């Protein structure tokens, strides 16, 4: 596809509204209007005065007294915290103690020593050798897309996510060390990041998320900071300067139509509701509410899926919705029933993707570790605390009544609720997620007719789980903008577990986060004898005159069969790869035996003229050395910014169409199901007429 045609296709698929909002943003930058609305300025003890309305005392002591007045806005945990309350038996302050020692759990990884306070402009691992990005100029002049410089890594610490474990530790213990440590971090960041200067002011989303954390710190530590009233004045002025940064560039968030919009809306709503003494508070609250209401309506599919086709951002959208709906309710300005119903649908949709005994979910789509309500040092991949809070908030029930799963609900001040069994849907057809579940194993098939902008080219990808163990894996994201070959490389079809034709992408990459020529898929569930089957098809290779089909079938508890077929005219090559856990393996030519943490598994395959090979960390281990991006194979990203070796089993078959192959996964000690498994045809006869996406 030519560059011009690619751009025209991308523009058509983005739509006029998106292009209009993006053009508004670019014009604002080019004319200098945005810069004039977001000037670089200092922030000190006198800064609060300019934001306050009439009759609000601006001296620090008077302002502290005003904030503590009767009838002040209500937060989840009350101003300054009421009497410190335990979050339950077994609660720890481990992560908060680590923070005070200068070690931070970025993206949920193990704690990294970064100093107390840290260097806010130094890249953390794995890009720690890059130069610091301290640019003392307006945020609009900071290069955010320089090759190999992943600004998402740099932004993580400045999202102030460390506020939440510190607030939880303070609530449990009343220990002023956590209040003092939080202030040390906030004040150092304030001194080094004047409003609208440098990299940490370049994204409205980052600004919005910081408002939430700053508000939580003010409301939690207000009483502990009372001995030094200027602290509260400075922190409140930081909230105001952050809130004023969002409206001039909200067109960018509207163009994105995703979590950017929700983060900025939540930030504005929080500033407006919690700081009514600011002159612009009503306007901020009104704009924030509008952004959120429109966002929940447009970004939530009717089946409970999320517009970004990302498990990570699905969960973040739900967290932002929980925060906003709960805060609005506490302050007697609840969100509409329509928004609450959309949030309830998001919770249902996320529950379908979560393994209930561990809270883990596949890493479908962009997965940069974005989380809001990580208030406990649990595994960050555990989605149950957020789902439990959503069930209490929007359905009045408890899905996961265990003590550890109630941390987010308690932090939000949600009371107990009667226990109700979770009934996850078997399919999210609009979001393109389809499930087959046994009592101990399950498969997830990715097959979608895209309505939003996909972040990954993962059509017909399959994840396979044995209990809480992910045994056939989505590789994750690693870095959005890393050094070659790791510039969002794990978004490509070639590293997912789906069929690839002639080594080509089914969609065209039109930017780091944009695909054009969107593929369209459909799937249906049926029974074939003792098997339950998901049949699917996608039209991403219609330009080649090729139809791509996949069937996923299960019989018994531990037998899973996947059949792939491409049909059409001429000679083609079909490649299928499977990303597997790292473990002890044995190669048998047409079978692979693998020992994982959850037990043994065996993989067998069949196909006319099939070639097969095994890769680990970009190096061939056994079998045939096949064509493809071998340097990307045999890697997975367990957390954003982390890369770990794993196994990648790759098959290829070439010849005149149709071409097909079959893969069987045995996840138990003994084989189950039909012995003549390779003779079972789940795809059926070839259709007489081929359509696009039918």
N, C-alpha and C positions, 0 to 999 in steps of 0.2 A: 504494500500500500504506500503510495507517494505521501510525502510530508503534507502537502496541501489537502489531499483527500483524507488523511488521518485527522487533520485538524477539523475539517468540515464534519466528519463523522462524529468526533468527540463533541463538537459544538451542538450538533443536532441531538445527541443523546443526553447532554447536560440540560438542555432546554433553555427557553428564553428567560425565565425568571432567574436562573442561576447566572446566566451571562450578564443580565442586567445588574444584579447586585455586585458581581465581580468587577464590572466596568465602573460602577460607582466608586468602589474602593480604589481602583487604580487611578481614576481621575482625581480623587481626593489626595492621593499621594503625589501625583505628577504636578498638581497645581499648588501644592504646599498647604492646602486647606487643613488636612489632617494634622500636619506638623504644627500649624498655628493653634489648633484646638487641643493639642497635647504637648505643651511646652515643657522643656526641661526646667526644673525648679528645685529649690531646696526644701527640706522638710525638717523643721526643728520645733521647739516648744511654742513658737508663735504661730505655727502653720494652722493650728486648729481654728483660730479665730475666723479666718476667711470662709470656712465652711458652715459655721453655726448660724442658726436663725436668730431672730430677735428674742430677747429675754432669756437667752441661754448663757449661763456664766462661762466665760472662756478661761478664767484662771484655773490651774489644775485642781486645786482643792474644791473650788466651787463646782467644777465639771464632774468630779468624782461624786460629790453629793447629789448632783442632778441625775447622774446615771443610776444612782441607788434609790431614787425616789419611788414612792408608791405609785403603782400603775405603769411602771417602766415596761418596755417590751419583754416578752417571755422567750427564753431560750430553752433548749432541750433539758439542760441541767441547772438552770437558774443562775442568776448573776452571782459570780464569785463562787459558785458551788454552794449548796446547802451543807449540812454536816457531811463530811466525807463518808461515802457509802461504799461498802465492798461490792464488787461485781460478782461475788460468789466464791465458793470454795475452790481452792486451787489457783485462784487468780495470781498472776505474778507481775512484777515490774521490770522484767528482764530487758525488754526493748528500751524502756525509758532509761534504765541504768546505762545501757550501752550508749544511748544518745549523749548522756551527760559525760561519758568518757570520750566522746568524739568519734564514735563508730555509728554508722548509719546503714540501714538495710534498704538500699536502693532497689526498687522493683521487686522487693520481697526476697532478695538474695541474702546470703550470709552478711553479717555486719562488716563494713569496710572502714578502717581507720582513716578519717578525713580531717581530724582536728576539731577543737572546740574553742572558738567557732571555726568552721571550715573555710576554705577558699572557695567563694561562690562562683569563681570564673575558671576554675581548673576542671578539666575533664576527668571524670572517674574512669576506672577500668571499663572496657578494654582500650580506651583511647587516651589513657593517662599521659602518653608521650606527646600529645598535641600541644601547641602553644595555648596559653591562657587566652580567653576571649573577653578580656576587659577592655571595652571600647567606650571611652568617655564622650559619647556623641549621642544625638537623638536616636531613639530605637529604630526609626525607619532607615537609618544608614548602616545598620549592622548586617553584615553578610550572613544569612542564615542557611544558604544552600551551597556553600563552598564544598568542592569534592572532598569526601572523606571526613567531613566535620559534622557529626551527628548532634545537632543542638538539643535533641530530645534527651540525651544523656545529661547535658548541662542543666537543663530545666528541672530535672527531677527533684534535686535538693531544694530548689527555690520554689517549689510548690507548697512548701511548709507542711508536707505530710507528717513530719516528726511531731507536729503539734498534737495529733490525736493520741498516740500512745502516751505522751506526757500528760495530757488531760486525764486519761484513764487512770494512770498511776497516781495522780494527785487525788482523784476522787476516792481511790481505794485506801490511800494512806494518809492524806493530809500533809504529806512531807513537802515542806517549802523548797526543798532542793529542786523539785521538778518545776515549780513556778519560776525560780531564779534562773534555772537553766534555759527555760523557754524564753525568758526576757533577754538573756545574753545573746541568743541566736537571733531573735527578732531585731534587737537594737543594732547588732553588728550588720545585719542585712540592710537595715534602713540607712546606716551611715555610708555604705558602699554602693547603694543603688538608689540615688535620688530619683524622684518621679520622672518617668519618661526618658531616662538615660540608660542606654545599654541594652544588652541582650535579654535581660529578664523582664523588660517592658514591651518586647516585640510582639507578643502574642496575647490577644484578648482572652483566650482561654486560660492561659497561665495566670493572668491577672484575676480572672473570676474565681479560680480555684484558691488563690491566695486569700481572697476576701473571706471565703468560708473558714479557712484555717485561722486567720486573724480574729474573726468574730468568736470562734470557739475559744481561742486563747484569752480574749478579753473577758468573756463570760465565765470562764473557768477560774482564771487566776486574778480576777479583779480584786477580791478581798486580800489576797496575798500580796498584791502590788500596792495596796492602799497606803503603805508606809512611805511610798515614793510617788505622789500623785502625778508628776509629769509623765510617768510611764503610760498611764491610761490615756492622757491627752495625746501623746505621740502615737500610740497604737491606733486611736480613733482617727487621727489625721491621716495615718497610712490607709485606713479603710476608705476614707473620702477620696484621697488621691487615686487609689485603685479604681473606685467606682467611676470617677470622672474620665478615666482612660478608656472605658469600654464603648460608650455611645458613638464617638467619632468614627470607629472602625467596625461597627456592628454589621455593615454591609458585607464584610468579608465572611463573618459567621453565617449570615443569611445565604451567601453563595455556597458555603460548604454544606449547609443543611444537615449537620450531624452533631456530634458531641460538643463542638465548639459553641454552637448556638445555645445548647443546654447549660454548659458551664458558665457562659457569660450571663445568661438569664438568671441562673441561680445566684451568681455573684451580685447582680443588681438588685434582685428581690431581697436578698439578705441584708445588703447595705441599707436599702430603703425601709425595711421593716424594723431592723434592730437599731437603727440610728435616726429616728424621726426628727432629732434636733438639727440635722443637716438641712440646709436650705433646699437642696435638690432631692431630698429623700423621696418625696411623693412621685416625682418624675422617674426616679430610678426604680422604685417599686412597681410603678405602672408599666414601664418598659420591660423590666424583668419578667413580670407576670405574662405580658403579651408574648415575649419570646418563648417562654416555657409552654404556655398553652398551645401556641401554634406548633412548637417543636414536638410536643407529645402527640399532637393530632397527626402531623405529617410524617413523623419519623417512626411511629409504631405501626406495624402491619396488623391487619385484622386478626391474624393467627397468633399474635404475640411475638413475632419476630421483630428485629431491629434493622433499620435502614442501612447500617454500615456493613452488614454481613460479617460481623465480628463478635465472637463471644465476649471478648474483653470489653468492647465498647457497649455491648448490650448490658453488661453488668454495671458499667459506669453510668449509663443512662438511668438505670433503675436506682442507683445510689443517689444521683442528683435529684431524681424525682422524689425519693424518700425524704431527703433533706428539705426540699422546697415545700412539699405538701405538708410535712409535719410542722415546719416553722410557720407556714401560713395558717394552719389550723390553730396552733397555740396562740396566735395573735389575732384570732377571730376574723381572718380574711381568707377562708379556705379556698383552695383551687376548685375549679368547677368539677362536677361529677363526671363530665366527659374526660377530663384529664386524669382523674383518679381511676376511672375504668380502664384507660389506656395503660396506666402504670400497673394495674392489676393484671392486665394482659401480658405486659412485659415480664412480670414475675412468673406467670404460667409458662411463657415461652422459655425463660431461662431455666425453670425447673426441669423442662424436658431434656435439657442438655447436660444436666448435672448428675454425676454418679452419687447416689444418696448416702453411701457409707463413708465417703471421703470428701464430698463437696467439690470434687474436681470435674472439669469439663474439657472438651477438646479445645485446641488452640486455633480454631478456624478464624481466618481473616487476620487483619492487623492486630498484633498482641504486644503492645508496648508497656504492659504492666500498669496502666492507668487505673488507680484505685482512689477512693475518697475515704471511706469509713473503715480503714484498717486500724481499729482501736485496740487490738490485742496481738501479741506476737505469735499468732497461730500461723499455720501454713497459708501464705497469701493466695494460694490457689483454691482455698476452701470458700465456696460461694454460699454455703448454708447460712452463715450469720446474716447476710443481706437478704436472702430469701425468707428467713424466719421473720425479720423485721418487716418485710413487705407483706407477708401473710397476715401479721398482726395489724398492720396499718390499713391495708386495703380490703382484707377479707374478714378480719376479726377472729382469725383462728391461728393456731400454732402448728407449723409443719414439722419443725425440728425442735422439740421441747427440751433437749439436753442443755445443761448449764453452759457448755462451751459455745453452743450455737445461739445463745441469747445475748451475746455481748453487744452487738449493734443495736438490737431492740432496747436494751437497758440504757445504752448511751443516749438514744433518742428519747428516752423517757416513756417508752411504750409499755403498758402494763401486760400482765399475763393474759392468755386467751385459751379457750378450750382446744384440745388437740384434735387435729383433723388429718386424715391420711392424704398424702400428696398423690394426685392423679395426673401425671404428666401426659400431654397429648402424644399420640404415636407419629404425628407428622406436623411440621410447620410448612405447609405447601407453598405459601407466598415467600417465606424466608428461604425456602429450599433446603430444609433439613428433614430427613426421614429416618425413622428409627425402627430397628428390629431388636426386641429384648427377650432374652431368656432369664431364668432366675439368677444365673451367675455370669452370663456374658451378654454383650450387646454390640450392635453395629450402628454407626451413624453414616448415612449417605448424604453427600452434598450434591444437590441437583436443583437448579433454580432458573427461573426466568427473571433475570435481573430487572428490578425496578429502581434500585439505587446504584450508587457507584461502588463496585466491588473493589476491595483493597488487594485481594489475592486472586490469582487465576487458578481456582481450585474446583472447577466443575467436575463432577463425578468422583471426587475424592471420597475415600472410605476410611473411617477410624474404627478400630476394633478394640474392645475392652474386655478384660477378664477381671470381674470384681472391680476393684479400684485401680487396677493396673492397666495402663494404656499399652497394648501390645502391637498395634499397628497405628502409626503415629503421624499427626500433622507436625511438620518441623518447627512451627512457630514463626518468629520474625527476625530475631537477633538485632539487626541495626537497620534503620531507615536509610542512613547515609554514611556507610563505612567505607574503608579502603577496599580497593578491588580484591576479590570479586564480590564484596559483601555490601553493595549498595542496594538494599532491599531485595537481595537475591532470592530469599526464601519465599517470595510472593509468586514465583513462577510456577507454571504447570509442571515443569520437568522435575521439581522436587516434591510435588504432591503425589498422592497415591491414586492417580487416575490415568486413563489412556492418553497418549500423545501421538500424533500422526506426523510422520516425516520430520520429527524433531522441532516442529513449529508450535508456537503458541496458538490456542484457539481464539484468543483475543489479541489485539495489538496494543502494546504499551505506548501510551500517549504522554506519559509523565511518570514521575516516581510513584504517585498515588492515583494514577488515572489510567484506565483501560478503555479502549474504543473498539467498536465492532462487537458489542456485548453478545456473548453466547446465550442461547436460550435452551433450557432443559425442562423435562417433565418426567415425573416418576409415578408409579402406581404399585400398590401392594396386592398380592394375590397368593393363593395356595396352589402348589403343584405336588400332589401326593402327600408325602410326609414333610415336605419342605414348605416353609413360609418364605416368600420371595418379594424382593423389591426390584422392579424392572425400571430402567431409566434410559433416557436418550438425550443427547445434546447436539446442537447444530453449529458448534464453533468452527467446524471445518467445512461449512457449506461452500466456501469459496473454492475448495478443492474438489467439490462434488462428492464428499465423503460423509457418511452417516456414522455416528459413534454411539454404541449401545453398551450398557452394563447391567448385569443382574447380580444381586447379592441375595444369597439364600442360606437358610439355617435349618438343620434337622437335629433334634435332640438338644443337648446342652452345649456341646463343645465342638461341633462340626460347622464350619462356615465355608461356603463356596462362593467364589466370585468368577463370573464369566464375562469376557469382553469380546466385542466384535466390531469391526469396521467394515462397511460395505459401500459399494459404488462401482466405478469403472477404473480400469488401469491398475498399475502396480504401485503399492505403497508400503510403508514401514510403520508398524505399530509398536510402541514402547510402553511398558507398564512397570512402575517401580513401587516397592513397598518399604517404607521406613520402619525399622524394627528396633527394639531395645538393644543396647549393647550387652553382650553376654557370651558365654561359652557356646560355640557352635560346632556343627559337624556337617560337612558337605557330602551329598550322595549322588550328585549328578542331576537327578530330577527330583530331589527333595533336600530340605535343610532342616536339621534338628537344632533347636535353640533352647538353652536354659536361661530363664529369667527369674526375677525375684519372686514372681507368683507361681513358678513351677515350669514344667517342660512345655514346649510347643513344637509342632512339626508343620512344615509347609511343603506341599507337593504341587507340582504343576504339570500341565499337559498342553500341547499345541503342535500342529504340523510345522516342522522346521524351526521350532522354538530354540532360541539361544538364551542363556541365562548366566548371570554373574553376580558376585557378592562384593560389595564395597564397604570399607570402613574409613571414615575421615579422609575421603578423597583418594584412597589407595585400593586397588583391586586386591581381594584376598583369594578368590577362587572362581572357577568357571571361566566363561568367555569375557573378554574385555570389550564392552559394547560402546557404540557411539553415544555421546551425550556429555553434559557438563559434569564430568566426574569429580571436578574439584568442589562441587556443591553437594555431592552425594555422600551419605554417611555422616551427616551432621544434623543436629537438632538444637533448638534454643529453648532450654527449660525456663528461662526468664529473659526479659529484654536485656540485651548487652552481654548475655552469657551464651557460649557456644560449647557444645559437648559432643564427643564422637558417639556414633551409634552405627547400626548396620543398615545397609540399603540393598535390598534384593531387586535386581533389574532383569526384566525379560524383554526380548525383542523378536518379532517375526516379520518377515518381508516376503512379498510376492504379489500375485494378482488377487484382487479383491473378489470375495470377502476373505478377511483374515480374522482368526479368533484364537483365544487362549483361555485356559481355565486354571484357577488357583484355588487350592483347598487349604484351610487353616484348621489344624487339630489342636485344641487347647486343653486337652486332658491327658491322663496317663494311658487311656485306652481309646481306640478308634470307635466312633459311633457313626450311625447312618449307613447308607447303602455302600456295599463294597465296590460296585461298578459306578463310582461317582463320576468318572470322566465321561460316561456315556449319557448322563442326564443333561438334557438341553433346556435351560431355563429361558433362553432368549427367543425360542420359537422360530418359525420360518421367516425368511426375509420378507419385508413388505413389498408389495408390487409397485407402489409409488412412494417416493420419498418426498417429504415436505420439510420445511424449515422449522425444526423444533417440535414436530409432531411426534 
